[in-house]
Amino acid sequence: MSHRLALVTDSTAYLPQQAIDRHRITVVPLSVVVGDTPLTEGVEISPKDVAEALRARQRVTTSRPGPETFAAAYRAAVEAGATGIVSVHISAELSGTGEAAGLAAAEAGVPVRVVDSRLVGMALGHSVLTAAQAIEDGLDLDAVAAAATARAERTSGFFYVDTLEYLRRGGRIGAAQALLGSALSVKPLLHLAGGRIEPLEKVRTASRAIARLEEIAVEKAGTDQVDITVHHLAAEERAEPLAERLRARVPGLRELSVVEVGAVIGAHVGPGLLAVVVAPR
């Protein structure tokens, strides 16, 4: 029975705690390593902590959960009565988290469907919430995984960073590496494409970049029924006004939220991040 399906994701989905509790979602945390100290995202290190560490030029890296962590999560789900598990995760192009989940899935004792969302942040989060709704609607294991995948494929993420330096340090820059040779005054707009971070446009100033980010989000949303999330890191003064402008400009808007990214994604993008997730229903 589908009501016995369990849903697992990782901490880079940045789901509201209320949604995690309501849908009984298991969240497996990634870690941030500051200097030589590993810290659990959302428990031992906050977005503010990682922003301060980056500004202080401390060495900051990230670490995926091990297969044993997923094995424990799956075991707990089975002990609670789950006969199947859907596990939806950050893009495999950005993290080995899904690989660890797949290794644990082979030993879970019940069928596990590991879904590579090819996304991160609430782009991933909306896919997880779609899976949760599919479980509540009584869909079977494969149909729930398919629903999560389909929502992920419809979802887009666009973002602005003050500097590419943090992405370069973390090795997550992909084809955007080419932008490093640009004039310092050029502000890059990036997006998620094929699960990777890719360059989208180059804009001359931060204010123009943010205005362009808004235009891209409005164009992408069109008149469809959509959910939108505005992400930021230590940039609430930019995020809240952007969210209000999108609220006024997107006719099919269903839900809009402003969410500060957690320490793991923050470690790679740095303070000043501003992102928009557009997730058609």
SVG drawing of the C-alpha trace seen along z (x, -y; Angstrom):
<svg xmlns="http://www.w3.org/2000/svg" viewBox="-5 -48 47 55">
<polyline fill="none" stroke="black" stroke-width="0.4" points="0.0,0.0 1.4,-3.4 0.6,-4.9 3.5,-2.7 6.0,-4.3 8.7,-6.4 10.2,-9.6 13.9,-10.5 15.8,-13.5 19.0,-15.4 19.6,-18.7 20.3,-20.6 16.6,-20.7 16.1,-23.4 12.6,-22.4 10.6,-24.3 10.5,-22.3 6.7,-22.5 6.7,-20.6 9.2,-18.0 7.0,-17.4 3.7,-17.4 4.8,-14.9 7.1,-12.9 10.1,-13.4 13.4,-12.0 16.2,-14.5 19.8,-13.1 22.3,-15.9 25.4,-16.8 28.4,-18.3 30.5,-21.4 34.2,-21.2 35.6,-24.4 39.3,-24.1 39.6,-20.5 36.3,-20.4 33.3,-18.6 30.0,-20.2 26.5,-18.8 24.4,-21.1 21.4,-22.6 22.6,-21.2 26.1,-22.4 26.6,-25.1 24.2,-27.8 24.1,-29.9 25.5,-32.8 28.3,-30.7 29.5,-29.7 29.1,-33.2 31.4,-34.5 33.9,-31.7 34.1,-32.5 34.5,-36.2 37.3,-35.4 38.9,-33.3 38.8,-30.2 39.1,-26.9 35.6,-25.7 34.7,-22.4 31.7,-20.1 31.2,-16.4 28.4,-14.0 26.7,-11.6 28.3,-8.1 26.2,-5.1 26.0,-4.0 24.0,-7.1 21.5,-6.3 21.4,-2.7 20.4,-3.8 17.7,-6.1 16.3,-3.3 16.5,-0.8 14.5,-3.2 11.9,-3.6 11.5,0.2 11.3,0.6 8.5,-2.0 6.6,0.1 7.7,-1.1 7.4,1.4 9.1,-0.9 11.2,-4.1 11.6,-7.0 14.9,-8.9 15.2,-12.2 18.5,-14.0 20.8,-16.8 22.2,-16.6 24.8,-13.9 26.8,-16.4 27.2,-18.5 27.5,-15.9 28.1,-12.2 25.0,-12.1 22.8,-10.2 25.6,-7.7 25.8,-7.0 22.0,-6.6 22.2,-4.1 24.8,-2.0 22.6,-1.9 19.5,-1.1 21.0,2.2 21.0,3.4 17.7,1.8 15.6,5.0 12.7,3.2 12.5,1.6 14.2,-1.9 13.9,-4.3 16.8,-6.8 15.9,-9.9 18.6,-12.2 16.7,-15.5 19.6,-17.2 18.8,-20.2 19.5,-21.7 17.9,-24.0 14.1,-24.4 14.3,-23.3 15.0,-19.9 12.6,-20.7 9.6,-21.1 10.3,-17.7 10.4,-16.2 7.0,-17.9 5.5,-16.5 6.6,-13.0 5.1,-13.6 1.8,-14.6 1.9,-11.5 2.4,-9.3 -0.6,-10.9 -2.6,-10.4 -2.0,-6.7 0.4,-6.3 2.7,-3.3 6.5,-3.3 7.4,-3.8 4.6,-6.4 5.9,-8.5 9.4,-8.4 8.1,-9.3 6.1,-12.3 9.2,-13.6 11.3,-13.2 8.6,-15.0 8.4,-18.0 12.2,-18.2 12.3,-18.3 9.9,-21.2 11.8,-23.2 14.4,-25.8 16.9,-27.6 18.6,-30.9 21.1,-32.7 23.4,-35.6 26.7,-35.5 28.8,-38.5 31.9,-36.5 32.7,-33.2 35.6,-32.7 33.7,-30.4 32.4,-28.2 36.0,-28.0 37.4,-27.0 34.8,-24.2 35.3,-22.9 31.6,-23.3 32.0,-26.0 31.7,-23.8 31.6,-25.7 31.3,-28.9 35.0,-28.6 35.3,-30.6 33.8,-33.6 36.8,-33.9 38.8,-35.7 36.1,-38.4 36.6,-42.0 36.0,-42.3 33.0,-44.6 31.1,-41.8 28.5,-40.2 27.6,-36.6 24.1,-35.1 24.2,-31.3 21.6,-28.5 21.3,-24.8 21.5,-22.9 21.8,-19.2 22.4,-19.1 25.4,-21.4 26.1,-25.0 26.4,-26.8 26.8,-30.4 23.7,-32.1 24.5,-35.8 27.0,-38.5 25.8,-41.8 27.8,-44.9 26.5,-45.7 24.9,-44.0 21.7,-46.0 21.4,-45.2 22.1,-41.5 19.3,-41.4 16.9,-43.2 17.7,-40.7 17.3,-37.8 13.8,-39.1 13.0,-39.4 14.2,-35.8 12.1,-34.5 9.0,-36.3 9.6,-35.0 10.1,-31.5 7.0,-31.5 4.8,-32.8 1.1,-32.3 1.4,-28.8 0.5,-27.8 3.9,-28.0 5.6,-27.9 8.6,-30.3 11.3,-30.4 13.8,-33.2 17.0,-31.9 19.8,-34.1 22.8,-33.9 23.3,-36.8 21.3,-39.0 17.8,-39.2 17.7,-43.0 17.9,-41.9 15.7,-38.8 12.6,-40.2 12.1,-43.1 12.7,-40.7 10.1,-38.3 7.5,-41.1 8.2,-42.2 7.7,-38.7 4.5,-38.4 3.1,-41.4 4.3,-40.2 3.7,-36.5 0.0,-35.9 0.0,-32.1 1.8,-32.3 0.6,-29.8 3.2,-29.8 6.1,-32.1 8.8,-31.8 12.1,-33.4 14.6,-30.9 18.1,-31.4 20.3,-28.6 22.0,-26.4 25.7,-26.0 26.5,-23.4 25.3,-25.4 26.4,-28.6 30.0,-27.2 30.1,-27.0 28.3,-30.3 29.4,-32.7 27.6,-35.7 25.5,-37.8 23.9,-34.9 20.5,-35.6 18.6,-32.9 15.1,-32.2 13.6,-28.8 10.6,-28.5 8.6,-25.3 5.6,-24.9 2.9,-22.7"/>
</svg>
